[in-house]
Every structure is written in C-alpha cells, then in structure tokens.
C-alpha cells in the first residue's frame, strides 16, 4: 500500500463529512446508500462519477467538525484510495488513520479533477506525471504507515497484541 495510483476527484474548502458523508442528515439510511450520494450537495454527481481507487483532493479543513467514523466507512465503500488536502479536521484525520484511510496534508495547487496521480506514502512524494508536478511531503510516520497497511488501528492491534505504539513511534 506504499504506492497509491488514482485519478484526482476534487472538492472545495471546509467540507464537513458529518453533513456530506454520514447518516446525521440522512436518518435511517445505511452506509451503502450514503456512498451513492456522498458529497452531492457540494459537488453534484460526485459519488456517481467516483471510481474505486480514485483520490479525493480537497481544500482547507477537509472533514471539519466531523467526529463520526461512519464518514470514513462511507468513503471506503466508495473506493476512496486516499485523501490529500492542505489541512484536515483533527477528529476526522484521526478517524481516517484509525480506519485505514491514508490522509496526506500538502499543497494541492495545480492538481485538477481527473489528473492521474501517484502517492508514495513511504517516500513522501505525490506525483502528477502529465503535468510534471511533484510534491515532497513529510512521509507518514512508520507507526502510522503500519496502521494503514494493516487496514486500521483495530486490525493492527489484533495482528500485534504486544505492540506499544507510543514506544515504537518514538
């Protein structure tokens, strides 16, 4: 999972996944249904055009005010391979990592909808070959990469019952 390849699917700034990617505003609807309409209020047709393996490229504060893990489950159901944005809501960021969704903070300037991109999590590079855009970003810490590789925090801890993330990450 260190290399992720997919097309960019662009969203704007201040996208709350509580509003656009959870049942908070669609009571009684399940994850499968929400995945078919996710983000449609900010980008009509977004979910229907999304292809498994695509990458969400979002603006500032993606996931702002979002505490529900369901948003990450919905994005997994959509087939989101990773999310890159200049900044994330802190609760969403942690929920994403804990649920095995790669999230990378970086400048998204010059990346357009449909651009094919490659994300190297271990090397800390995001490349858009057609435009010769290469972003150097701090690689995700080894402990975070291990959690993502396992599919999230719970699967990681099940695979490594004696692991102490605080000691190993230091």
N, C-alpha and C positions, 0 to 999 in steps of 0.2 A: 504494500500500500504506500510505499515511499514516493512513487510516481503516480500522479493523477493526471489523466488527459481527458479533456472535455470542452464543450463549447460554452462560452460565456452567456449567461442569461441575466440581464441587468435589471436591478431595482434601484430605487432612489434612496434618499436620506430618511432617517427617523422611522424606519419600518418596524412597527410593533408586531411581533409574531403572535402575541396574545390576541390581537384583533384579526390578523390575516391568516393565521395558521393554527387555530385551536377551536375547540367547541365552545369557548366562552361566549361567542356571539352567534353560534350555531348550535344551540342546545339540542341534545338528542341525536346529533349527527356523529357518526363514527369516524375514525381516522381515515378509512378508505374513501369515504365521501369527501371529507375535508381536503384530502390530497388532490381531488379533481377540481377544486375551486380555490385552492390556496393562492393568495396574493392577487386574486382577480380584481379586488377593489382598488388596488394601486397600479396594477398592470393587467388590464383586461386580456383574458386568454392565456395568461402566463402559465398556469398549470397544464392546460391542454397542449401547449406548444413545447412543454418541457420534455426532454428525452433523458432516459436513465443514463447517468454518467455526466450530465451537464453540471456546470459550476455556477452557483449564484455569485454574481459580482454586485455588491450592494454599496450604497453610500454610507455616510456617517451614522453611527449608532444603530447598526442593524440589530434587531431584537430588543430594542429599548423597552424597558418596563415589562419584560417578559420573564415570568417565573415558571411557566408551565413547561414541563418536559414534553408534553404532547406535541409541541411545535416541532421538535427535533424528530419525533416519531413520524409525523406527517411528511417532513422533508425526506426522511429515509424512504418512506413509501413512494414518494415522487421519484426517487432515484438520484437525489442530490449527492454528488460526489464530494463536494467541498464548498465552503463559503469564504470568499475574500471580501474584505471591506476595510476602510481606514480605521474604523472603530466599531466595537460591539457593546451592547448592553452587557454588563458584567454577569448577571444571573444567566442570561442566555448563553454567553460564552462558556461558562462552567457546565451548564446543562448539555451543550453541544459536545464538549470533550467527554463528559461522563457517559454520553450515549453514543460515542464512537463517530462523531461528525467532525472532520477536520475544519478548523476555522483559522484563518490567517489574517492578521492585521497588516495592511500595506496600502500604499498609494495605488489607486485604481485608474489614474489618469491615462487616457489613450486606449483603454480597453473598451471595445464596443460590443454590443449584442451580436452574438454569432461568432465572435473571434474564437478560433480554436486555441486552447492554451494548455500548457503543461506545468504542473506544480510539482516541485521536488521538495517534499517535506523535510527530508534529512539534510539536503544541501542548502535549503533556504533560498530557492530560486523559483520565480514564476516567469515563464517564457511565453510570448505570443509570437511564434515564428513568422507569420505572414507580415508582421509589422516590425520585426526585429526589436520588440520590447522585451527587455529582461529586467526583472525586479529582484534585487537582492534583499531578502528579508531575514531577520534572525530565525535560524532554524528552530522549530519547536523543540523544547527540552526533551531529552531522551525518555524521561518518565512519561511525558505526555504522548510521545510517539508510541511507546509501549502500550499505553491505554488505548490509543486509537487502533493500533494493529490488532489488539485483542477484540475490538468491537465495542469497547466502552469499559467503564470502571468495574461494573459488576462481573462481566466475563473475565476481565483481567485478574480481579481478586480471586475468582474461582480457580483460575489457572495457576495462580501464585499465592497460595494461602499464607505463606510466611513473609511475603513482601511488605516492607515498610516504605511507602512512597516518600515520606519525609526524609528518611536516611538515604535512600537510593538516589533521590533527586538532588541532594546537596553536593 
